[in-house]
Amino acid sequence: MSDDSLRDRIDTSKPHSARFWNYFVGGKDNYEVDREIGDQIKSIFPGLVDVAVTSRRFLGRAVEYLAGEQGVRQFLDVGTGLPTADNTHEVAQRVAPDARIVYVDNDPIVLAHANALLTSTAEGRTAYLDADLYDPEAVLKAAAGTLDLSRPVGLMILNTLGHVAEYERARELVRRLMAGLPAGSHLVISDSTATSEGMIAASEAYNASGAVPYYVRPVAEIAGFFDGLELVEPGVVRVPEWRPGALGDAGTGAVDAYCGVGRKP
């Protein structure tokens, strides 16, 4: 795809979730409109910054767990977002240089930055798919060009499912993705949750900004994504509480975001 066609698809007149999140985690790939809504939401609910930062740290711990303790060598990261530090492939290939990672997003902004993601160790491989969460079978088919789907895969869906307004549809999409992966694969999810008035107010302000809406859910609904899977200890918990270890989030308090990792039996 040409640079001109990508630019035609990028709307800088409205806030954008990937750029907005990039701003919150200290990235530079955002515009004034994203920073304006970001600052507005920080004034409403400063805790959303902790959600962004601790969710990013959870990604690192989860990938380290899968690659280091479970021997997973393949990762499918759906809803990639904009690259910052310690992306999935960087963490995985530090643990296992032969790890293979496929990033999936259908956003032109993320696509424009794909070259930053398409780095890899010589032993491993990293690929980017311009594909849509709403077509899981097409995602899996395309990912099979890089991954061996007869072997376990770590399916990463972080801070993405809130874009799917209907909860049952979101669950169906997750089920269809996991259905195409073999036993021993793992599902990794984190998302903002409707666990405080501040988070709910921040979500409402963001959705009123003209951006593509993002819906925060009750914790029970986050847990529901793992139905049929074997939850890894400590289960579905606030993101700083999932195996904090060396990358602990001490001092972040009760952030309004939950996460979990589940294994397909």
C-alpha positions in Angstrom: 0.0 0.0 0.0 1.4 3.4 -1.0 2.1 6.2 1.5 -0.5 8.4 -0.2 -3.3 5.8 0.2 -2.4 5.4 3.9 -2.5 9.1 4.4 -6.0 9.2 2.8 -7.2 6.7 5.4 -5.9 8.6 8.4 -8.2 11.1 10.0 -6.4 13.6 12.2 -9.6 15.6 12.9 -10.8 13.2 15.6 -9.1 11.4 18.5 -8.0 7.9 17.8 -7.6 5.1 20.3 -4.2 3.9 19.3 -2.8 7.5 19.3 -4.6 8.3 22.5 -3.1 5.2 24.2 0.3 6.0 22.7 0.1 9.4 24.4 -0.8 7.9 27.7 2.2 5.5 27.7 4.6 8.3 26.7 4.9 7.7 23.0 5.3 10.3 20.3 3.0 9.0 17.6 0.0 11.2 18.4 -1.6 14.4 17.3 -2.9 17.5 19.1 -6.5 16.2 19.0 -5.4 13.1 20.8 -3.4 15.0 23.4 -6.4 17.3 24.0 -8.8 14.5 24.8 -6.1 12.8 26.7 -5.5 15.8 28.9 -9.3 16.3 29.3 -9.7 12.7 30.5 -6.7 12.9 32.8 -8.4 15.9 34.5 -11.5 13.7 34.9 -9.8 10.5 35.9 -6.0 10.6 36.4 -6.0 6.9 37.1 -6.4 6.1 33.4 -2.6 6.8 33.0 -1.9 4.0 35.5 -4.2 1.7 33.5 -2.3 2.4 30.3 1.2 1.9 31.9 0.4 -1.1 34.0 -1.4 -2.8 31.1 1.7 -2.4 29.0 3.8 -4.0 31.8 1.3 -6.9 32.0 2.0 -7.6 28.4 5.7 -8.0 29.1 5.1 -10.3 32.1 2.6 -12.5 30.2 4.8 -12.9 27.2 7.8 -13.7 29.5 5.6 -16.3 31.3 4.5 -18.0 28.0 7.9 -18.0 26.3 9.9 -18.7 29.5 7.8 -21.1 31.6 5.4 -22.6 29.0 7.8 -22.9 26.0 5.4 -21.0 23.7 7.3 -20.0 20.5 4.5 -18.4 18.5 2.4 -15.3 19.3 -0.6 -13.8 17.5 -1.1 -10.2 18.7 -4.6 -9.0 17.6 -5.2 -5.2 18.0 -1.5 -4.4 18.0 -1.8 -0.6 18.4 1.2 1.7 17.9 4.7 0.3 18.8 6.4 1.6 21.9 9.0 -0.1 24.1 8.9 -3.8 24.8 6.5 -4.9 22.1 5.4 -8.6 22.0 8.2 -9.6 19.6 10.9 -7.8 21.6 9.9 -9.5 24.8 9.4 -13.0 23.3 12.6 -13.0 21.3 14.6 -11.9 24.3 13.5 -15.1 26.0 13.4 -17.2 22.9 15.3 -15.8 19.8 13.5 -18.3 17.6 10.0 -17.0 18.5 7.6 -16.1 15.7 5.2 -13.2 16.1 2.3 -12.1 13.9 0.8 -8.7 14.6 -2.8 -8.0 13.4 -4.5 -4.6 13.1 -6.6 -3.0 10.4 -5.9 0.6 11.3 -4.0 2.8 8.8 -2.0 4.5 11.5 -0.7 1.2 12.8 0.0 0.0 9.3 2.0 3.2 8.6 4.2 2.2 11.6 4.4 -1.4 10.7 8.1 -1.2 9.7 8.9 -0.4 13.3 7.2 -3.7 14.2 8.7 -5.8 11.4 12.0 -6.4 13.1 13.2 -9.8 14.2 16.0 -11.9 15.4 17.7 -13.9 12.7 16.4 -17.1 14.2 12.8 -15.9 14.6 10.3 -14.1 12.4 7.9 -11.1 12.8 5.1 -10.3 10.4 2.2 -7.8 10.3 -1.3 -8.4 8.9 -3.7 -5.7 7.8 -6.7 -7.7 8.9 -9.9 -7.4 11.0 -10.8 -8.9 14.3 -14.3 -9.2 13.0 -13.2 -11.9 10.6 -11.3 -14.4 12.8 -11.1 -17.1 10.2 -9.4 -14.7 7.7 -7.0 -13.7 10.5 -6.1 -17.3 11.2 -5.7 -18.2 7.6 -3.3 -15.2 7.0 -1.4 -15.9 10.2 -0.7 -19.4 9.1 1.7 -18.0 6.5 4.1 -17.3 9.4 2.9 -19.5 12.3 2.4 -23.2 12.5 -1.1 -23.5 13.8 -0.7 -27.1 14.7 1.6 -26.0 17.5 0.6 -23.9 20.5 0.1 -20.1 20.0 -0.1 -17.3 22.5 -3.2 -15.2 21.4 -2.8 -11.7 22.7 -5.8 -9.4 22.8 -4.9 -6.4 24.9 -7.1 -3.3 25.4 -8.9 -4.1 22.2 -12.2 -5.9 22.9 -13.9 -2.8 24.2 -14.2 -1.6 20.6 -16.8 -4.4 20.2 -20.0 -2.9 21.6 -21.9 -6.2 22.0 -20.5 -8.4 24.7 -21.8 -11.7 23.2 -20.3 -10.8 19.9 -16.9 -10.0 21.5 -17.1 -13.5 23.2 -17.9 -15.1 19.9 -14.9 -13.5 18.2 -12.6 -14.7 20.9 -14.1 -18.2 20.7 -13.6 -18.4 17.0 -10.0 -17.3 17.2 -9.3 -19.9 19.9 -11.1 -22.6 18.0 -8.5 -22.3 15.3 -5.6 -22.8 17.7 -4.5 -26.2 19.1 -4.4 -27.5 22.7 -1.7 -25.9 24.7 -2.4 -22.5 23.2 -3.0 -19.6 25.6 -5.4 -16.6 25.6 -4.1 -13.4 27.1 -6.5 -10.5 27.7 -6.4 -7.2 29.5 -8.9 -4.4 29.4 -10.2 -1.4 31.2 -13.1 -2.2 33.5 -16.2 -0.4 34.8 -15.0 -0.6 38.4 -15.1 3.0 39.4 -17.1 6.1 38.7 -14.0 7.8 37.4 -13.3 5.1 34.8 -17.0 5.2 33.7 -16.9 9.0 33.4 -13.6 8.8 31.4 -15.1 6.2 29.0 -18.2 8.4 28.5 -16.0 11.5 27.8 -13.8 9.6 25.3 -16.9 8.2 23.5 -18.4 11.7 23.3 -15.2 13.0 21.6 -16.0 11.7 18.1 -13.5 8.8 18.4 -14.6 5.2 17.6 -16.3 4.3 20.9 -14.6 2.1 23.5 -16.8 0.3 26.1 -15.6 -0.6 29.6 -17.1 -3.8 31.0 -17.7 -5.4 34.4 -15.0 -7.7 35.7 -17.4 -10.7 35.4 -17.5 -10.1 31.6 -13.8 -10.0 31.3 -13.7 -13.4 33.1 -16.3 -14.7 30.7 -13.8 -14.5 27.8 -11.9 -17.4 29.5 -14.9 -19.8 29.6 -13.7 -23.3 28.6 -10.1 -22.5 29.3 -7.8 -23.4 32.2 -7.1 -20.1 34.0 -3.5 -19.6 35.0 -3.0 -18.5 38.6 -3.8 -16.0 40.0 -6.8 -15.9 37.7 -8.6 -12.8 36.5 -7.1 -10.0 38.6 -6.2 -6.3 38.4 -3.3 -5.9 35.9 -0.7 -5.1 38.6 -1.6 -8.2 40.5 -0.9 -10.7 37.7 2.5 -12.3 38.6 4.2 -8.9 39.4 7.7 -10.4 39.8 10.6 -8.3 38.7 8.4 -6.1 36.6 6.1 -5.3 39.5 3.7 -2.4 39.6 4.1 -1.5 43.2 2.4 1.7 44.2 -0.1 1.8 41.4 -3.1 1.1 43.6 -6.4 -0.3 42.5 -6.3 0.4 38.8 -9.5 -0.1 36.8 -8.2 -2.8 34.5 -8.3 -6.5 34.8 -6.4 -9.3 33.0 -6.0 -13.0 32.8 -4.2 -15.8 31.0 -6.0 -19.0 30.1 -4.7 -22.3 28.6 -6.7 -24.3 26.0 -6.9 -27.9 27.3 
